[in-house]
Amino acid sequence: MLMAGVRAIQELDIKKVVALSTLRQLGLMIIIIGAGIPLLGFFHLLSHAYFKAMLFMCAGILIHSIKDYQDIRTMGFGALTLPLTISIFTVANLSLCGIPFIAGFYSKDLILEIVIIDSSNALMFFVAMLATFLTVAYTCRLSFLTRVGLVKSERMYSLLDKDIKMAIGIRVLLLPTLAGGNFLSWCIFSFNKSIVLPRFLKLLIIFLILSSVLLNFSDYTSNKSICITSMTTWATSNILFIPLTFSVLSRHGGLKTSKAMVRSNDLA
């Protein structure tokens, strides 16, 4: 979950940013399942499905409208040419950040408050809070670059909200993204979900969201980016070599084993 957040800050491919965001949300579900509340993990899965489906559809519209480019640095001024898509894309990003009273808020806020209450594992608390900070950071970066980004590879695009089917699809998903969290909460839980915390801890999540927005905006307006050392960048760009370890090497070993078994069977 933490590595997905760190990697998404450096990523320029819009599809990879959304995919890494999904990976981070899956990590959040695993945390709450590990805390012994699988029902809450299922609730987050359902509420997350609303706005993440809408996010993928909006990202696809942006990609196909800009000559199939996936680099977010080529997607600026989308608010002027694709107002419907960019507006719904922004709503999906706000829900991903956990802005109050949108679908993502009802599950994410409840999960993080339970992590705060469960103070037996300080490392898990730190990882969850830092990952929340990173989520808002890369989401705001994505929103800034797609709305008002100034780095362009070409001067002219043909951008219009012309695909009626896609427009209808994202509009249908907009309503559950705005109101579906409260509805799902009412349907799934039969008990009082109010958690009483000290004021500082209650406002900690909102503080993380706001501070990440301000930090990202200040870096964007000063033409800087969130900097990481070269060694850390090399490691995080490969997600601590997890794809290499669990994909390439395991596939290579499995293929060698199967080849040896086939050869031995042929000899037999």
Short mmCIF file of the C-alpha atoms (twelve columns), coordinates in Angstrom:
data_MODEL
# 
_entry.id   MODEL 
# 
loop_
_atom_site.group_PDB 
_atom_site.id 
_atom_site.type_symbol 
_atom_site.label_atom_id 
_atom_site.label_alt_id 
_atom_site.label_comp_id 
_atom_site.label_asym_id 
_atom_site.label_seq_id 
_atom_site.Cartn_x 
_atom_site.Cartn_y 
_atom_site.Cartn_z 
_atom_site.pdbx_PDB_model_num 
ATOM 1   C CA . MET A 1   0.000   0.000   0.000   1 
ATOM 2   C CA . LEU A 2   2.805   2.381   0.914   1 
ATOM 3   C CA . MET A 3   4.908   1.522   -2.134  1 
ATOM 4   C CA . ALA A 4   1.949   2.062   -4.460  1 
ATOM 5   C CA . GLY A 5   1.467   5.562   -3.027  1 
ATOM 6   C CA . VAL A 6   5.145   6.481   -3.338  1 
ATOM 7   C CA . ARG A 7   5.332   5.142   -6.885  1 
ATOM 8   C CA . ALA A 8   2.154   6.916   -8.005  1 
ATOM 9   C CA . ILE A 9   3.654   10.303  -7.090  1 
ATOM 10  C CA . GLN A 10  6.436   9.768   -9.642  1 
ATOM 11  C CA . GLU A 11  4.312   8.147   -12.346 1 
ATOM 12  C CA . LEU A 12  3.431   10.050  -15.537 1 
ATOM 13  C CA . ASP A 13  1.233   7.407   -17.174 1 
ATOM 14  C CA . ILE A 14  -2.378  8.112   -16.224 1 
ATOM 15  C CA . LYS A 15  -3.345  4.424   -16.495 1 
ATOM 16  C CA . LYS A 16  -0.558  3.429   -14.122 1 
ATOM 17  C CA . VAL A 17  -1.522  6.141   -11.631 1 
ATOM 18  C CA . VAL A 18  -5.104  4.852   -11.503 1 
ATOM 19  C CA . ALA A 19  -3.892  1.240   -11.302 1 
ATOM 20  C CA . LEU A 20  -1.494  2.028   -8.446  1 
ATOM 21  C CA . SER A 21  -4.342  3.832   -6.714  1 
ATOM 22  C CA . THR A 22  -6.400  0.645   -6.945  1 
ATOM 23  C CA . LEU A 23  -3.496  -1.314  -5.466  1 
ATOM 24  C CA . ARG A 24  -3.352  1.107   -2.549  1 
ATOM 25  C CA . GLN A 25  -7.055  0.714   -1.872  1 
ATOM 26  C CA . LEU A 26  -6.659  -3.062  -1.891  1 
ATOM 27  C CA . GLY A 27  -3.963  -2.655  0.747   1 
ATOM 28  C CA . LEU A 28  -6.379  -0.652  2.857   1 
ATOM 29  C CA . MET A 29  -8.935  -3.461  2.571   1 
ATOM 30  C CA . ILE A 30  -6.330  -6.004  3.657   1 
ATOM 31  C CA . ILE A 31  -5.510  -3.872  6.709   1 
ATOM 32  C CA . ILE A 32  -9.100  -3.827  7.911   1 
ATOM 33  C CA . ILE A 33  -9.520  -7.548  7.179   1 
ATOM 34  C CA . GLY A 34  -6.404  -8.149  9.266   1 
ATOM 35  C CA . ALA A 35  -7.988  -6.095  12.043  1 
ATOM 36  C CA . GLY A 36  -10.803 -8.655  12.137  1 
ATOM 37  C CA . ILE A 37  -13.566 -6.627  10.459  1 
ATOM 38  C CA . PRO A 38  -14.051 -8.176  6.995   1 
ATOM 39  C CA . LEU A 39  -17.512 -6.611  6.650   1 
ATOM 40  C CA . LEU A 40  -15.944 -3.157  6.648   1 
ATOM 41  C CA . GLY A 41  -13.453 -4.298  4.021   1 
ATOM 42  C CA . PHE A 42  -16.372 -5.463  1.865   1 
ATOM 43  C CA . PHE A 43  -18.090 -2.111  2.427   1 
ATOM 44  C CA . HIS A 44  -14.984 -0.278  1.214   1 
ATOM 45  C CA . LEU A 45  -14.789 -2.596  -1.805  1 
ATOM 46  C CA . LEU A 46  -18.337 -1.692  -2.851  1 
ATOM 47  C CA . SER A 47  -18.052 2.049   -2.227  1 
ATOM 48  C CA . HIS A 48  -14.665 2.109   -3.943  1 
ATOM 49  C CA . ALA A 49  -16.115 0.360   -7.006  1 
ATOM 50  C CA . TYR A 50  -18.429 3.304   -7.746  1 
ATOM 51  C CA . PHE A 51  -15.860 6.042   -8.164  1 
ATOM 52  C CA . LYS A 52  -12.981 3.843   -9.377  1 
ATOM 53  C CA . ALA A 53  -15.069 2.584   -12.319 1 
ATOM 54  C CA . MET A 54  -15.913 6.192   -13.122 1 
ATOM 55  C CA . LEU A 55  -12.246 7.145   -12.763 1 
ATOM 56  C CA . PHE A 56  -11.135 4.491   -15.245 1 
ATOM 57  C CA . MET A 57  -13.809 5.517   -17.742 1 
ATOM 58  C CA . CYS A 58  -12.831 9.201   -17.523 1 
ATOM 59  C CA . ALA A 59  -9.155  8.291   -17.905 1 
ATOM 60  C CA . GLY A 60  -10.033 6.266   -21.009 1 
ATOM 61  C CA . ILE A 61  -11.951 9.201   -22.486 1 
ATOM 62  C CA . LEU A 62  -8.958  11.486  -21.901 1 
ATOM 63  C CA . ILE A 63  -6.537  9.020   -23.470 1 
ATOM 64  C CA . HIS A 64  -8.623  8.428   -26.601 1 
ATOM 65  C CA . SER A 65  -9.360  12.136  -26.995 1 
ATOM 66  C CA . ILE A 66  -5.666  13.096  -27.019 1 
ATOM 67  C CA . LYS A 67  -4.419  10.821  -29.803 1 
ATOM 68  C CA . ASP A 68  -4.092  7.890   -27.359 1 
ATOM 69  C CA . TYR A 69  -1.389  9.639   -25.330 1 
ATOM 70  C CA . GLN A 70  -1.187  8.386   -21.738 1 
ATOM 71  C CA . ASP A 71  1.326   10.924  -20.433 1 
ATOM 72  C CA . ILE A 72  -0.494  13.251  -18.029 1 
ATOM 73  C CA . ARG A 73  1.818   16.107  -19.021 1 
ATOM 74  C CA . THR A 74  0.003   16.285  -22.363 1 
ATOM 75  C CA . MET A 75  -3.479  16.587  -20.861 1 
ATOM 76  C CA . GLY A 76  -3.677  20.169  -19.645 1 
ATOM 77  C CA . PHE A 77  -6.595  22.540  -20.221 1 
ATOM 78  C CA . GLY A 78  -8.985  19.603  -20.308 1 
ATOM 79  C CA . ALA A 79  -11.494 21.657  -18.300 1 
ATOM 80  C CA . LEU A 80  -11.951 23.965  -21.288 1 
ATOM 81  C CA . THR A 81  -12.374 21.277  -23.931 1 
ATOM 82  C CA . LEU A 82  -13.797 18.306  -22.010 1 
ATOM 83  C CA . PRO A 83  -15.828 20.006  -19.267 1 
ATOM 84  C CA . LEU A 84  -18.127 17.053  -18.515 1 
ATOM 85  C CA . THR A 85  -15.362 14.453  -18.383 1 
ATOM 86  C CA . ILE A 86  -12.988 16.591  -16.339 1 
ATOM 87  C CA . SER A 87  -15.719 17.617  -13.887 1 
ATOM 88  C CA . ILE A 88  -16.736 14.004  -13.220 1 
ATOM 89  C CA . PHE A 89  -13.054 13.010  -13.123 1 
ATOM 90  C CA . THR A 90  -12.532 15.610  -10.401 1 
ATOM 91  C CA . VAL A 91  -15.507 14.278  -8.395  1 
ATOM 92  C CA . ALA A 92  -14.026 10.770  -8.598  1 
ATOM 93  C CA . ASN A 93  -10.660 12.089  -7.393  1 
ATOM 94  C CA . LEU A 94  -12.309 13.896  -4.488  1 
ATOM 95  C CA . SER A 95  -14.050 10.688  -3.489  1 
ATOM 96  C CA . LEU A 96  -10.723 8.859   -3.699  1 
ATOM 97  C CA . CYS A 97  -9.203  11.429  -1.351  1 
ATOM 98  C CA . GLY A 98  -11.954 10.792  1.176   1 
ATOM 99  C CA . ILE A 99  -13.559 14.228  1.056   1 
ATOM 100 C CA . PRO A 100 -16.456 14.234  3.561   1 
ATOM 101 C CA . PHE A 101 -19.911 13.050  2.511   1 
ATOM 102 C CA . ILE A 102 -18.862 11.485  -0.819  1 
ATOM 103 C CA . ALA A 103 -18.862 7.699   -1.295  1 
ATOM 104 C CA . GLY A 104 -15.210 7.104   -0.429  1 
ATOM 105 C CA . PHE A 105 -15.445 9.045   2.822   1 
ATOM 106 C CA . TYR A 106 -17.873 6.723   4.604   1 
ATOM 107 C CA . SER A 107 -15.668 3.631   4.324   1 
ATOM 108 C CA . LYS A 108 -12.176 5.146   4.321   1 
ATOM 109 C CA . ASP A 109 -12.788 7.413   7.305   1 
ATOM 110 C CA . LEU A 110 -14.255 4.526   9.294   1 
ATOM 111 C CA . ILE A 111 -11.290 2.270   8.459   1 
ATOM 112 C CA . LEU A 112 -8.723  4.902   9.442   1 
ATOM 113 C CA . GLU A 113 -10.545 5.665   12.687  1 
ATOM 114 C CA . ILE A 114 -10.464 1.975   13.580  1 
ATOM 115 C CA . VAL A 115 -6.723  1.937   12.801  1 
ATOM 116 C CA . ILE A 116 -6.337  4.921   15.149  1 
ATOM 117 C CA . ILE A 117 -8.278  3.151   17.898  1 
ATOM 118 C CA . ASP A 118 -6.213  -0.026  17.508  1 
ATOM 119 C CA . SER A 119 -3.046  1.515   18.969  1 
ATOM 120 C CA . SER A 120 -1.380  -1.866  19.590  1 
ATOM 121 C CA . ASN A 121 0.529   -1.588  16.309  1 
ATOM 122 C CA . ALA A 122 2.245   1.774   15.918  1 
ATOM 123 C CA . LEU A 123 3.882   0.780   12.624  1 
ATOM 124 C CA . MET A 124 0.531   -0.002  11.007  1 
ATOM 125 C CA . PHE A 125 -0.840  3.327   12.253  1 
ATOM 126 C CA . PHE A 126 2.121   5.197   10.737  1 
ATOM 127 C CA . VAL A 127 1.888   3.331   7.416   1 
ATOM 128 C CA . ALA A 128 -1.868  3.933   7.127   1 
ATOM 129 C CA . MET A 129 -1.556  7.658   7.852   1 
ATOM 130 C CA . LEU A 130 1.397   8.117   5.486   1 
ATOM 131 C CA . ALA A 131 -0.374  6.175   2.741   1 
ATOM 132 C CA . THR A 132 -3.435  8.405   3.169   1 
ATOM 133 C CA . PHE A 133 -1.214  11.461  2.802   1 
ATOM 134 C CA . LEU A 134 0.332   10.023  -0.373  1 
ATOM 135 C CA . THR A 135 -3.093  9.188   -1.822  1 
ATOM 136 C CA . VAL A 136 -4.187  12.795  -1.650  1 
ATOM 137 C CA . ALA A 137 -0.785  13.931  -2.976  1 
ATOM 138 C CA . TYR A 138 -0.847  11.906  -6.194  1 
ATOM 139 C CA . THR A 139 -4.582  12.479  -6.683  1 
ATOM 140 C CA . CYS A 140 -4.164  16.250  -6.500  1 
ATOM 141 C CA . ARG A 141 -1.147  16.039  -8.800  1 
ATOM 142 C CA . LEU A 142 -3.259  14.124  -11.312 1 
ATOM 143 C CA . SER A 143 -6.087  16.668  -11.074 1 
ATOM 144 C CA . PHE A 144 -3.754  19.670  -11.458 1 
ATOM 145 C CA . LEU A 145 -1.991  18.239  -14.502 1 
ATOM 146 C CA . THR A 146 -5.172  17.182  -16.301 1 
ATOM 147 C CA . ARG A 147 -6.992  20.473  -15.645 1 
ATOM 148 C CA . VAL A 148 -4.383  23.222  -15.889 1 
ATOM 149 C CA . GLY A 149 -1.107  21.539  -16.886 1 
ATOM 150 C CA . LEU A 150 1.088   23.715  -19.104 1 
ATOM 151 C CA . VAL A 151 3.586   21.176  -20.484 1 
ATOM 152 C CA . LYS A 152 2.459   20.108  -23.945 1 
ATOM 153 C CA . SER A 153 3.975   18.110  -26.778 1 
ATOM 154 C CA . GLU A 154 1.630   19.555  -29.407 1 
ATOM 155 C CA . ARG A 155 -0.260  22.790  -29.815 1 
ATOM 156 C CA . MET A 156 -3.653  21.599  -30.976 1 
ATOM 157 C CA . TYR A 157 -5.995  18.802  -30.022 1 
ATOM 158 C CA . SER A 158 -9.478  17.829  -31.109 1 
ATOM 159 C CA . LEU A 159 -11.171 17.446  -27.730 1 
ATOM 160 C CA . LEU A 160 -14.923 17.171  -27.456 1 
ATOM 161 C CA . ASP A 161 -17.365 15.297  -25.230 1 
ATOM 162 C CA . LYS A 162 -18.745 13.510  -28.289 1 
ATOM 163 C CA . ASP A 163 -19.110 9.905   -27.109 1 
ATOM 164 C CA . ILE A 164 -22.726 9.743   -25.944 1 
ATOM 165 C CA . LYS A 165 -22.454 6.203   -24.554 1 
ATOM 166 C CA . MET A 166 -19.441 7.052   -22.397 1 
ATOM 167 C CA . ALA A 167 -21.079 10.286  -21.237 1 
ATOM 168 C CA . ILE A 168 -24.189 8.385   -20.174 1 
ATOM 169 C CA . GLY A 169 -22.070 5.774   -18.399 1 
ATOM 170 C CA . ILE A 170 -20.102 8.218   -16.266 1 
ATOM 171 C CA . ARG A 171 -23.270 10.175  -15.472 1 
ATOM 172 C CA . VAL A 172 -24.973 7.006   -14.259 1 
ATOM 173 C CA . LEU A 173 -22.004 6.323   -11.961 1 
ATOM 174 C CA . LEU A 174 -21.965 9.909   -10.701 1 
ATOM 175 C CA . LEU A 175 -25.077 9.526   -8.525  1 
ATOM 176 C CA . PRO A 176 -23.841 6.503   -6.508  1 
ATOM 177 C CA . THR A 177 -20.442 8.199   -6.187  1 
ATOM 178 C CA . LEU A 178 -22.108 11.176  -4.545  1 
ATOM 179 C CA . ALA A 179 -24.749 9.405   -2.448  1 
ATOM 180 C CA . GLY A 180 -23.928 5.708   -2.606  1 
ATOM 181 C CA . GLY A 181 -21.644 5.672   0.431   1 
ATOM 182 C CA . ASN A 182 -24.368 6.659   2.861   1 
ATOM 183 C CA . PHE A 183 -26.856 4.302   1.200   1 
ATOM 184 C CA . LEU A 184 -24.459 1.335   1.387   1 
ATOM 185 C CA . SER A 185 -23.640 2.158   4.984   1 
ATOM 186 C CA . TRP A 186 -27.331 2.117   5.834   1 
ATOM 187 C CA . CYS A 187 -27.849 -1.202  3.992   1 
ATOM 188 C CA . ILE A 188 -24.818 -3.105  5.310   1 
ATOM 189 C CA . PHE A 189 -24.478 -2.062  8.929   1 
ATOM 190 C CA . SER A 190 -27.185 -2.649  11.509  1 
ATOM 191 C CA . PHE A 191 -25.359 -0.939  14.389  1 
ATOM 192 C CA . ASN A 192 -24.250 2.542   15.333  1 
ATOM 193 C CA . LYS A 193 -21.119 3.425   13.363  1 
ATOM 194 C CA . SER A 194 -20.254 6.549   15.335  1 
ATOM 195 C CA . ILE A 195 -16.746 6.412   16.806  1 
ATOM 196 C CA . VAL A 196 -15.912 8.749   19.666  1 
ATOM 197 C CA . LEU A 197 -12.329 10.012  19.493  1 
ATOM 198 C CA . PRO A 198 -10.492 12.990  20.975  1 
ATOM 199 C CA . ARG A 199 -10.821 16.088  18.837  1 
ATOM 200 C CA . PHE A 200 -7.219  15.956  17.594  1 
ATOM 201 C CA . LEU A 201 -7.487  12.358  16.434  1 
ATOM 202 C CA . LYS A 202 -10.915 12.981  14.932  1 
ATOM 203 C CA . LEU A 203 -9.505  15.823  12.836  1 
ATOM 204 C CA . LEU A 204 -6.233  14.047  12.029  1 
ATOM 205 C CA . ILE A 205 -7.516  12.508  8.785   1 
ATOM 206 C CA . ILE A 206 -8.966  15.804  7.554   1 
ATOM 207 C CA . PHE A 207 -5.698  17.514  8.501   1 
ATOM 208 C CA . LEU A 208 -3.707  14.977  6.455   1 
ATOM 209 C CA . ILE A 209 -5.947  15.563  3.451   1 
ATOM 210 C CA . LEU A 210 -5.700  19.364  3.632   1 
ATOM 211 C CA . SER A 211 -1.945  19.414  4.284   1 
ATOM 212 C CA . SER A 212 -1.322  17.119  1.327   1 
ATOM 213 C CA . VAL A 213 -3.440  19.341  -0.938  1 
ATOM 214 C CA . LEU A 214 -1.549  22.470  0.158   1 
ATOM 215 C CA . LEU A 215 1.859   20.811  -0.216  1 
ATOM 216 C CA . ASN A 216 1.056   19.495  -3.664  1 
ATOM 217 C CA . PHE A 217 -0.379  22.820  -4.804  1 
ATOM 218 C CA . SER A 218 2.670   24.753  -3.558  1 
ATOM 219 C CA . ASP A 219 5.026   22.336  -5.340  1 
ATOM 220 C CA . TYR A 220 2.975   22.626  -8.516  1 
ATOM 221 C CA . THR A 221 2.835   26.428  -8.544  1 
ATOM 222 C CA . SER A 222 6.572   26.692  -7.836  1 
ATOM 223 C CA . ASN A 223 7.353   24.322  -10.752 1 
ATOM 224 C CA . LYS A 224 8.767   21.706  -8.428  1 
ATOM 225 C CA . SER A 225 7.816   18.133  -7.697  1 
ATOM 226 C CA . ILE A 226 7.996   15.978  -4.624  1 
ATOM 227 C CA . CYS A 227 11.686  15.048  -4.646  1 
ATOM 228 C CA . ILE A 228 13.117  11.711  -3.644  1 
ATOM 229 C CA . THR A 229 16.781  10.698  -3.653  1 
ATOM 230 C CA . SER A 230 18.116  8.897   -6.690  1 
ATOM 231 C CA . MET A 231 18.558  5.533   -4.954  1 
ATOM 232 C CA . THR A 232 15.061  5.728   -3.504  1 
ATOM 233 C CA . THR A 233 13.690  6.732   -6.893  1 
ATOM 234 C CA . TRP A 234 15.400  3.737   -8.510  1 
ATOM 235 C CA . ALA A 235 13.941  1.379   -5.909  1 
ATOM 236 C CA . THR A 236 10.445  2.844   -5.863  1 
ATOM 237 C CA . SER A 237 10.243  3.006   -9.652  1 
ATOM 238 C CA . ASN A 238 10.558  -0.769  -9.556  1 
ATOM 239 C CA . ILE A 239 8.212   -1.026  -6.527  1 
ATOM 240 C CA . LEU A 240 11.054  -2.507  -4.464  1 
ATOM 241 C CA . PHE A 241 11.607  -5.061  -7.264  1 
ATOM 242 C CA . ILE A 242 8.404   -6.908  -6.357  1 
ATOM 243 C CA . PRO A 243 7.396   -7.418  -10.045 1 
ATOM 244 C CA . LEU A 244 10.854  -8.859  -10.780 1 
ATOM 245 C CA . THR A 245 10.845  -11.105 -7.727  1 
ATOM 246 C CA . PHE A 246 7.318   -12.446 -7.953  1 
ATOM 247 C CA . SER A 247 6.738   -12.320 -11.705 1 
ATOM 248 C CA . VAL A 248 9.859   -12.802 -13.799 1 
ATOM 249 C CA . LEU A 249 11.812  -15.083 -11.471 1 
ATOM 250 C CA . SER A 250 8.826   -17.190 -10.433 1 
ATOM 251 C CA . ARG A 251 7.709   -17.586 -14.043 1 
ATOM 252 C CA . HIS A 252 11.228  -18.530 -15.115 1 
ATOM 253 C CA . GLY A 253 11.512  -21.147 -12.374 1 
ATOM 254 C CA . GLY A 254 8.075   -22.537 -13.104 1 
ATOM 255 C CA . LEU A 255 8.774   -22.860 -16.815 1 
ATOM 256 C CA . LYS A 256 12.080  -24.625 -16.161 1 
ATOM 257 C CA . THR A 257 10.386  -27.057 -13.773 1 
ATOM 258 C CA . SER A 258 7.554   -27.833 -16.183 1 
ATOM 259 C CA . LYS A 259 10.024  -28.302 -19.039 1 
ATOM 260 C CA . ALA A 260 12.045  -30.768 -16.945 1 
ATOM 261 C CA . MET A 261 8.865   -32.665 -15.973 1 
ATOM 262 C CA . VAL A 262 7.743   -32.897 -19.604 1 
ATOM 263 C CA . ARG A 263 11.175  -34.138 -20.653 1 
ATOM 264 C CA . SER A 264 11.259  -36.766 -17.896 1 
ATOM 265 C CA . ASN A 265 7.773   -37.961 -18.855 1 
ATOM 266 C CA . ASP A 266 8.789   -38.222 -22.489 1 
ATOM 267 C CA . LEU A 267 11.833  -40.273 -21.546 1 
ATOM 268 C CA . ALA A 268 9.706   -42.534 -19.395 1 
# 
